[in-house]
């Protein structure tokens, strides 16, 4: 079953974005647009945390995967955040900036590939960024992170 949704919980200053199932390029674009709408609605100079849940996601082809893989890194780079696993790709050129003074302060990433997540968790986790295979454990962790005003 396809799932491609993003929700903002203003009381918690939390964005939850969830992508699962076999998605094609149109599905990816629909998801990207829904996520961008949330970022556009964030108040200027605000801070937030994010849960990126990709458990069960599979791109239908390489084009869809290529389109998908840049969305979160670019969106968060626009909010002052550098995703740790980008260090795997030294050729990646990404500009970290803070559009409208908005800043991401914590990120939880969920994926079903245990080997990939074990590597990311071991090599790229920080006090405010973690990698998980269990969506509920990730949600519990991100909920424990306080977002300063």
Secondary structure as UniProt FT lines:
FT   STRAND          3..9
FT   TURN            10..13
FT   STRAND          14..23
FT   HELIX           25..41
FT   TURN            44..45
FT   STRAND          47..53
FT   TURN            55..56
FT   STRAND          57..59
FT   HELIX           62..69
FT   HELIX           71..77
FT   HELIX           84..88
FT   TURN            90..91
FT   HELIX           99..101
FT   STRAND          103..110
FT   HELIX           114..124
FT   TURN            127..128
FT   STRAND          129..132
FT   HELIX           135..143
//
